[in-house]
């Protein structure tokens, strides 16, 4: 059994004169939650569309579950469930009836399986209610139930928490983690909620203007820089002094410094106090995915 569930190799997609995806290559391994990040128009939706066989690549190859999507679309997507763009339901029918109808588009599904996915997503007790009475969060759970109907090994989720309130976002996060943990699903997640990506994903790829500008582990991102928060009345003056003494290698904003190798925060405090600069506070700062993403995107734009 192959460990590679998604493989994109030198994929390009051009719409007329616009290059939407530019030489994109990455893999997603079995059992992991992989995050696809980028600004609006970065190429995320186009990339997912190619994975689902809804958009054909101009060049390159897209393989899902070991099958080339362009050559063997049915085999490639047989074990794939997806939430892509805005899910559409028959509002005048019940959630249960919607799942019955939508399941016929792929393969006949038993009542037992429909009941099972309803339980998985937390819609038990409301499955016979008309969808027009559902909250936004309930509609999102119904979309996830639809994606789970074919007993997939791979879930592709495009903004599954879009428009949800904090409680709904928390519930969706817990459901995704439970699906990955208890069913062993592989999940590709596209989201603009960077805090959710940090809590859910093991690896991420960042797209900008159709090109991949980063791929790596979330753990590596969080330890990529030895940043320290420094609180002092004259941050700019303190940073200049510390740079001159070789104690830091850089400063960002009005509170972050990067400590030079072989030096400690105690030296920084001693140096500033000796120079007559008060230090209100100093502490290690663990870089978040949001910090990393914004810093990377800003550097790319500046470059």
C-alpha angles and dihedrals in degrees: 000000000000118000092208112088099168126027126176115183120191092324120184128181123187126186103196106301094345118095103210097174121027121196096321118184130168141125134222117208127218114276100014132114107229122193124214110199136181145118122280107291094021092122102260097124092043090052092049091046089057091049089054095046093245093113123039118222118240089217138354132043134280117198125186120188088350096306127110105242094212093052103032106021097158094051092044094053100036093101098034129105121188147184104201125174115326113343113229123211138176099259094196092058130071124261089249093052091048090055091048092053096042092049090060089066090068112018138330110279126201124234088242091059092048090051090049095054091045088057091047093056096040102249097123109136094025100059093101094049119102113261091235087070092055122108119233089261092052091050088052090052090048089053089052090049089054090051090052096050098092092053092247127199090201128046120195110195121187109196095328092175096046111140096003123135119240092269091050091048090052092049092049091049092051091047092051092049091048092050091051094044101042102030098033092231123171110228132196109195126192112192143149090207098097095184089057091048090052092052096043111033133076094192135017140196122203121208126198123180090344096308128104108241098175141016124175149101124306089228089056092049092053092053097036095106131033094223124175128194112227121191114196134139092244105038095163092052092046091050092051091051094047091049091050090052092048093239094123134031097208150346132223132197114333101309115028126092129173111223116226118242113273095023132103136211089248089065090051092053093046092049094049095045091048088053091052095254113134118226114212094182145340128190142156114266120210107215114238126213087251092054091049095045096049092044092049095046092047091050091048091051092046090048 
